């Protein structure tokens, strides 16, 4: 197979209905039933094989560096991943649809319809098996119905019952990918490249799901067991500070506000960041914060969680998703994406191995410098600490400059940030206008696109449409859009970096965690230092390509550790 723009499809025979994500149970990420047949279609090959044989053929074709096409890596890449093959280039139809058209869908029927300009409201519903439905339906022989939509039984996985039909299913994936590529090229200058990175990230997610995160089971049990005692005993440690209120329900925010008011602390909410400001006001606040940490462990990360999600190989596994939510950040279930800091000592490299941990520094303001094209702000980014030159330019303390920059991206206008924000508008007008345009679009319920081209629908960001007499809801949409264009762009840069690292790693090294702006790589001890250097090199390469060579500096805190908790 010669290298060319022509994609090569690797598509499994549809089996159980496609859901987009799997439930995790029994110490491992649950997978669909193993496909009986796989279609491989390309310029010089058109064949249906058993999964093992298809993976062997794909390994030979991979040396030509094709761009593999599949409806979704979560559905179709499993035979390759299980065989240990690491596809370098891909086009994931589902992820491309979500980038081009926004939203969290992208099932084959929807992706096909959108790629061909069909009405998404008319996408056929999946078959239910109802007798009257079968009697009323006209027989269909081809994959595509007369109205242009894919036949629903094919999408549901009940149609490809012979090799020719499966090959037509692969042909449809190629046809859809070509249409998507043309659409992406027309609607945004960087969107095709973003689809490439997003598709590679989908493959990385399949590998993360397979490999899992190494943990020290005994240490985790040592941490969680003391926190998983009787509920009343945990509550008593807080209520002892407020005699006479022993029957307060600490799980009820209104009751907690009343409890705090009884000791002279009036708060609008009981969120952690709000309570932190009152930690020294009364002993009950510190006790309440400690109770919250213990309650989270007891109810979510206790011994039952360890039993359910950590396998006999001492790996924590969950289903990874390349773009969960409007901004497109990677995410995972089984608690992987929300592990409390308390549990990090229990995340440990295997004997003879180390973690190389890398955390992007001040990523969102540096991204703002790129996406806005503000030359003055880009100049500030070339410092190791971006907030220092900003503070000097504004004539304020570093802490105030930091609050102002974060407030600008999150839409905060009151408090200590107010005066510094006005200074930002004078000193960095290009960056501030970029944020203001996103805010205005959000207030109007209009969609916005990130720097890489991901469509974010602000009209669906909050439950109901903005009303003329609901300024709070309108402003909330504006703040959502203002932040989404930055968070979304940061997610695109992070994934570009992660997949660049994936391609550069030694075969014995594996990325085992992608947490917001942080990578954790599991490597043999002798490869740790060279891997640390590679992560920094990959950041420079990925950021240069992602930004188009913008004069903005990106930095990462990189360390070699035995346990995740050792990283500072």
C-alpha positions in Angstrom: 0.0 0.0 0.0 1.7 3.2 -1.1 1.5 6.3 1.1 -1.1 8.7 -0.2 -4.0 10.9 1.0 -6.2 7.9 0.6 -7.2 6.6 4.0 -7.2 2.9 4.9 -10.3 1.7 6.9 -10.0 -0.8 9.7 -13.5 -1.6 10.8 -14.8 -4.3 13.0 -18.0 -6.2 12.3 -20.8 -4.4 14.3 -21.8 -6.5 17.3 -23.6 -5.1 20.4 -25.2 -1.7 20.0 -22.7 1.1 20.1 -22.7 3.3 23.2 -19.6 5.4 22.9 -18.3 4.4 26.3 -18.2 1.3 28.4 -19.1 0.5 32.0 -16.2 -0.6 34.2 -16.7 -3.7 36.3 -14.8 -6.7 37.6 -11.4 -5.1 37.9 -11.1 -4.2 34.2 -12.7 -2.0 31.6 -15.6 -3.9 30.1 -15.3 -4.3 26.3 -17.8 -5.1 23.6 -17.9 -8.7 22.6 -14.7 -9.5 20.6 -15.5 -9.0 16.9 -15.6 -12.1 14.8 -14.5 -10.3 11.6 -12.6 -7.2 10.6 -12.7 -5.4 7.3 -9.5 -3.8 6.0 -10.0 -1.6 3.0 -7.5 0.6 1.2 -5.8 1.4 -2.1 -4.3 -2.0 -2.6 -6.2 -4.2 -0.1 -9.9 -5.1 0.4 -10.3 -8.1 2.7 -12.3 -9.4 5.7 -10.3 -11.3 8.2 -10.4 -12.6 11.8 -9.2 -10.0 14.3 -5.7 -11.6 14.8 -5.1 -11.9 11.1 -6.4 -8.4 10.5 -4.0 -7.0 13.1 -1.1 -8.9 11.5 -2.0 -7.3 8.1 -2.4 -3.9 9.7 1.1 -4.3 11.3 2.6 -4.8 7.8 0.6 -1.9 6.3 1.6 0.4 9.3 5.1 0.5 8.0 3.7 2.6 5.1 2.2 5.0 7.6 -1.3 5.1 6.3 -4.0 7.2 8.0 -6.3 4.6 9.5 -10.0 5.4 9.4 -12.6 4.1 11.8 -16.0 5.1 13.0 -14.5 5.3 16.5 -11.3 4.1 18.1 -13.4 2.9 21.0 -15.2 0.6 18.6 -12.8 -0.3 15.9 -9.2 0.0 17.2 -9.5 -2.7 19.8 -8.0 -5.6 17.8 -5.0 -3.4 16.9 -4.5 -2.2 20.5 -5.0 -5.8 21.9 -2.3 -7.0 19.4 0.1 -4.4 20.7 0.1 -2.3 17.5 0.3 1.5 18.0 -1.3 3.1 14.9 0.6 6.4 14.3 -2.0 8.2 12.1 -5.7 8.0 12.2 -9.0 9.7 11.3 -11.7 9.1 13.9 -15.1 9.8 12.4 -16.8 10.2 15.7 -14.2 12.7 17.0 -14.2 14.6 13.7 -17.9 15.0 13.9 -17.8 16.4 17.4 -15.1 18.9 16.4 -16.8 20.1 13.2 -20.4 20.2 14.5 -20.1 20.5 18.3 -21.8 18.4 20.9 -21.1 15.1 22.4 -22.6 12.8 19.8 -21.0 11.4 16.7 -22.6 8.0 16.3 -22.3 6.7 12.7 -25.8 7.7 11.7 -25.3 11.2 12.9 -21.8 11.6 11.6 -22.9 10.3 8.1 -25.9 12.6 8.0 -23.9 15.7 9.0 -21.0 14.9 6.6 -23.6 14.7 3.7 -25.6 17.7 4.7 -28.7 15.7 5.7 -31.2 16.8 8.4 -30.0 15.4 11.7 -33.5 15.4 13.0 -34.3 12.8 10.4 -31.6 10.3 11.3 -33.5 7.0 11.6 -34.1 5.7 15.1 -32.4 2.4 15.9 -34.5 -0.7 15.5 -36.3 -1.9 18.7 -37.2 -5.4 17.5 -40.9 -4.6 17.8 -43.0 -6.9 15.6 -45.1 -4.0 14.1 -42.0 -2.1 13.3 -40.7 -5.0 11.3 -44.0 -5.4 9.5 -44.2 -1.7 8.6 -40.7 -1.3 7.4 -39.9 -1.7 3.7 -37.1 -4.1 2.8 -33.7 -2.4 2.2 -30.8 -4.0 0.4 -28.1 -1.4 0.5 -26.4 0.4 3.3 -27.7 3.8 2.3 -31.4 4.4 2.2 -33.2 6.3 -0.6 -33.3 9.4 1.6 -29.5 9.3 2.0 -29.3 8.2 5.6 -27.6 5.0 6.8 -30.0 2.2 7.4 -30.6 2.0 11.2 -30.0 -1.7 11.6 -26.5 -1.3 10.2 -25.8 1.5 12.7 -27.2 -0.7 15.5 -25.0 -3.6 14.5 -27.5 -6.1 13.4 -27.0 -5.9 9.6 -23.4 -6.8 8.6 -24.0 -10.5 8.4 -21.6 -11.3 5.5 -18.3 -10.1 4.2 -19.6 -7.9 1.4 -21.9 -6.0 3.8 -19.0 -5.5 6.2 -16.8 -4.2 3.4 -19.6 -1.7 2.5 -19.6 -0.6 6.2 -15.8 0.1 5.9 -16.4 1.9 2.5 -18.9 4.1 4.3 -16.4 5.0 7.0 -13.9 6.1 4.2 -16.6 8.1 2.4 -17.7 9.8 5.6 -14.0 10.6 6.5 -13.4 12.2 3.1 -16.5 14.4 3.4 -15.5 15.4 6.9 -12.0 16.3 5.7 -13.4 18.6 3.0 -15.8 20.2 5.5 -13.1 20.7 8.1 -10.8 22.3 5.5 -13.5 24.7 4.5 -14.8 25.9 7.9 -11.5 26.5 9.8 -7.9 26.8 8.8 -6.4 24.5 11.5 -9.3 22.1 11.9 -7.9 19.2 9.8 -4.7 19.2 11.9 -6.9 19.3 15.1 -8.8 16.2 13.8 -5.5 14.4 13.3 -4.4 15.1 16.9 -7.9 14.3 18.3 -7.9 11.0 16.4 -4.4 10.1 17.7 -5.7 11.0 21.2 -8.6 8.6 20.8 -6.0 5.8 20.1 -4.1 6.9 23.2 -7.3 6.6 25.2 -7.7 3.0 24.0 -4.2 2.3 25.1 -4.8 4.0 28.5 -7.9 1.9 29.0 -5.9 -1.3 28.2 -2.8 -0.5 30.2 -4.2 1.0 33.4 -2.4 3.0 36.1 0.1 1.2 38.4 -0.9 1.4 42.0 0.3 0.1 45.4 -2.8 -1.7 46.6 -1.5 -2.2 50.2 -0.7 1.5 50.5 -4.1 2.5 49.2 -5.9 0.3 51.7 -3.7 1.8 54.4 -4.9 5.2 53.4 -8.6 4.6 52.9 -9.3 2.2 55.7 -9.1 4.7 58.6 -11.3 7.1 56.6 -14.0 4.5 55.9 -15.3 3.9 59.4 -18.8 4.5 60.6 -20.6 7.5 59.3 -21.6 8.7 62.8 -18.0 8.7 63.9 -16.9 10.9 61.1 -19.7 13.3 61.7 -18.9 13.5 65.5 -15.5 14.9 64.8 -17.2 18.0 63.3 -20.2 18.3 65.6 -18.1 18.1 68.7 -17.2 21.8 68.0 -20.9 22.9 68.1 -22.5 21.6 71.2 -26.3 21.3 71.0 -26.3 20.8 67.2 -25.4 17.1 67.2 -28.3 16.2 64.9 -27.2 18.5 62.0 -27.0 16.7 58.6 -23.6 17.6 57.3 -24.6 16.3 53.8 -27.2 19.1 53.5 -25.6 22.4 52.4 -28.5 24.5 53.9 -28.0 22.7 57.3 -24.3 23.3 57.1 -24.9 27.0 56.4 -27.1 27.2 59.4 -24.5 25.5 61.5 -21.9 28.0 60.4 -24.2 30.9 61.0 -24.7 29.7 64.6 -21.0 30.4 65.2 -21.1 33.8 63.4 -19.9 32.7 60.0 -22.2 33.8 57.2 -21.5 32.2 53.8 -23.3 32.2 50.4 -22.2 28.7 49.7 -20.4 25.8 51.4 -17.9 25.1 48.6 -14.4 24.3 49.6 -12.8 27.5 48.2 -15.4 29.6 50.1 -14.8 27.8 53.5 -11.0 28.0 53.1 -11.2 31.8 53.8 -12.8 31.1 57.2 -10.4 28.3 58.3 -9.1 30.3 61.2 -12.4 31.9 62.1 -13.6 28.9 64.1 -12.4 25.3 64.7 -15.5 23.8 63.1 -14.4 25.1 59.7 -11.1 23.1 59.7 -13.0 20.1 61.1 -15.6 20.4 58.3 -13.0 20.6 55.6 -11.2 17.5 57.0 -14.6 15.8 57.2 -15.2 16.5 53.5 -12.0 14.8 52.5 -12.8 11.8 54.6 -16.4 11.6 53.4 -15.2 11.6 49.7 -12.8 8.7 50.4 -15.4 6.8 52.4 -18.2 7.2 49.9 -16.3 7.0 46.6 -12.7 5.7 47.1 -13.1 3.1 49.9 -12.2 -0.6 49.9 -15.1 -1.5 47.6 -13.7 0.9 45.0 -10.3 -0.8 45.2 -11.9 -4.2 44.9 -14.0 -3.2 41.9 -11.6 -1.2 39.8 -8.0 -2.4 40.6 -7.1 -5.6 38.8 -5.0 -8.6 40.0 -2.0 -6.9 38.2 -2.4 -3.9 40.6 -3.5 -1.6 37.7 -6.4 0.9 38.1 -8.4 0.8 34.9 -11.3 2.8 33.6 -12.7 3.9 30.2 -10.9 6.9 28.8 -12.6 9.4 26.6 -10.6 11.8 24.3 -13.1 14.7 24.5 -15.6 14.8 27.3 -17.5 18.0 27.7 -17.8 21.1 25.6 -14.1 22.2 25.9 -12.8 18.8 24.8 -10.6 17.7 27.7 -9.6 14.1 28.1 -11.4 12.3 30.9 -11.8 8.9 32.4 -14.2 7.0 34.8 -13.5 4.6 37.7 -12.3 7.7 39.6 -9.2 8.0 37.5 -9.8 11.6 36.7 -10.8 12.8 40.2 -8.3 10.9 42.4 -7.9 12.9 45.6 -4.5 14.2 46.4 -4.7 12.0 49.6 -4.5 8.9 47.4 -1.4 9.9 45.4 1.0 8.1 47.7 -0.8 4.9 46.5 0.0 5.5 42.9 3.4 3.9 42.6 5.7 2.7 39.7 6.3 -1.0 39.5 9.7 -2.4 40.8 12.5 -1.4 38.4 10.4 1.4 37.0 9.8 5.1 37.6 7.2 7.7 36.8 8.2 10.7 34.7 5.7 13.3 35.6 5.3 16.5 33.5 2.9 19.4 34.4 2.3 22.3 32.0 2.9 25.6 33.8 0.5 28.6 33.5 -1.0 26.9 30.5 -4.1 29.0 30.1 -2.6 32.5 30.1 0.1 31.2 27.7 -2.6 29.8 25.4 -4.4 33.2 25.6 -1.2 34.8 24.3 -1.3 32.5 21.2 -5.0 32.5 20.4 -5.4 36.3 20.8 -2.2 37.3 18.9 -1.4 39.9 21.5 2.3 40.6 21.0 2.8 42.3 24.4 1.2 39.3 26.2 3.3 37.0 24.1 6.4 38.8 25.3 5.3 38.3 28.9 5.0 34.5 28.2 8.7 34.3 27.4 9.5 34.6 31.1 9.7 31.5 33.3 6.9 33.1 35.4 4.5 34.9 33.1 2.8 36.8 36.0 6.0 38.6 37.0 6.3 40.8 33.8 2.6 41.3 33.8 2.8 42.6 37.4 5.6 44.9 36.5 3.7 46.3 33.5 0.6 46.9 35.6 2.5 48.2 38.6 0.9 45.7 41.0 2.0 42.8 43.2 2.4 39.5 41.4 -0.5 38.0 43.3 -2.8 40.7 42.1 -1.6 40.3 38.5 -2.3 36.6 38.7 -5.8 37.2 40.0 -6.5 39.7 37.3 -5.3 37.4 34.5 -7.4 34.5 35.8 -10.4 36.8 36.4 -10.2 38.0 32.8 -10.4 34.4 31.5 -13.1 33.3 33.9 -15.2 36.5 33.6 -14.9 37.8 37.2 -15.2 41.6 37.4 -15.6 42.4 41.1 -13.4 42.4 44.1 -9.6 42.7 44.1 -9.5 41.8 40.4 -11.5 44.9 39.3 -8.8 47.6 39.2 -6.1 45.2 37.9 -8.5 44.1 35.1 -8.8 47.7 33.9 -5.0 47.8 33.8 -5.0 44.6 31.7 -7.4 46.2 29.3 -5.0 49.2 28.9 -1.8 47.1 28.7 -3.0 44.1 26.7 -6.0 45.3 24.7 -5.7 42.6 21.9 -6.0 39.8 24.4 -8.8 41.4 26.3 -10.8 42.1 23.1 -10.4 38.4 22.1 -12.0 37.4 25.4 -14.7 40.1 25.1 -15.7 38.9 21.6 -16.2 35.4 23.0 -18.2 36.8 25.9 -20.5 38.7 23.5 -21.0 35.6 21.4 -21.9 33.6 24.5 -24.4 36.2 25.7 -26.1 36.1 22.3 -26.2 32.3 22.5 -24.0 32.0 19.4 -21.5 29.2 18.9 -17.8 29.9 19.1 -14.8 28.0 17.8 -11.6 27.4 19.6 -8.2 28.2 18.1 -8.0 24.7 16.7 -11.6 24.8 15.3 -13.7 22.9 17.8 -17.3 24.2 17.7 -18.7 25.0 21.1 -22.4 25.6 21.2 -23.0 28.2 23.9 -26.8 28.0 23.4 -26.7 24.5 24.9 -24.3 25.4 27.7 -27.0 26.1 30.2 -30.4 24.5 30.6 -32.6 27.2 29.0 -32.3 29.8 26.4 -31.5 33.4 27.6 -34.5 35.6 28.1 -34.6 39.4 27.9 -35.5 39.5 31.6 -32.8 37.0 32.7 -29.5 39.0 32.6 -27.9 36.5 35.0 -28.4 33.6 32.6 -27.2 35.7 29.7 -24.0 36.7 31.6 -23.4 33.1 32.6 -23.4 32.0 29.0 -21.0 34.8 28.2 -18.6 33.7 31.0 -18.9 30.1 29.7 -17.9 31.1 26.2 -15.1 33.4 27.5 -13.5 30.5 29.3 -14.4 27.7 26.9 -12.3 29.3 24.1 -9.3 29.2 26.4 -9.9 25.8 28.0 -10.7 24.3 24.7 -7.5 25.6 23.1 -5.5 24.4 26.1 -7.0 21.0 25.7 -6.0 20.9 22.0 -2.4 21.9 22.9 -2.3 19.3 25.6 -3.5 16.5 23.3 -1.0 17.6 20.6 1.7 17.3 23.2 0.5 14.0 24.5 0.3 12.3 21.1 3.7 13.7 20.2 5.1 12.2 23.4 3.3 8.9 22.6 5.0 8.8 19.2 8.5 9.6 20.6 8.5 7.2 23.6 10.7 4.1 23.8 8.6 0.9 23.2 8.9 0.0 26.8 7.6 3.3 28.1 3.9 4.0 28.4 1.7 7.1 29.1 -0.5 5.9 32.0 -2.3 9.1 33.0 -3.5 12.3 31.3 -4.9 14.6 34.0 -5.9 18.1 32.7 -2.5 19.5 32.0 -0.4 16.7 33.5 1.2 13.6 32.0 2.4 10.6 33.9 4.7 8.2 32.0 5.7 4.8 33.3 9.2 3.8 32.2 12.0 1.4 33.1 14.3 3.1 35.6 17.2 3.3 33.1 15.0 5.2 30.6 13.8 7.8 33.1 16.2 10.6 32.4 16.1 10.3 28.7 12.3 10.2 28.8 12.2 13.4 30.9 14.3 15.2 28.3 12.0 13.8 25.5 8.9 15.2 27.2 10.4 18.7 27.2 11.5 18.4 23.5 8.1 17.1 22.6 6.5 20.1 24.3 8.6 22.5 22.2 7.8 20.6 19.0 4.1 20.3 19.7 3.6 23.9 20.8 5.5 25.2 17.8 3.3 23.2 15.4 0.1 23.9 17.3 0.7 27.7 17.5 2.0 28.1 14.0 5.3 29.3 15.3 3.9 32.1 17.6 6.6 33.6 19.8 5.0 32.2 23.0 6.9 30.1 25.4 5.4 27.0 27.0 7.0 25.4 30.1 6.5 22.2 32.0 7.6 21.1 35.5 9.2 17.6 34.8 10.4 15.2 37.5 11.3 11.6 38.0 9.5 10.0 40.9 8.6 6.6 42.4 5.2 7.7 43.7 3.0 10.3 42.2 2.9 12.1 45.6 6.6 12.9 45.3 6.0 15.2 42.4 5.9 18.8 43.5 
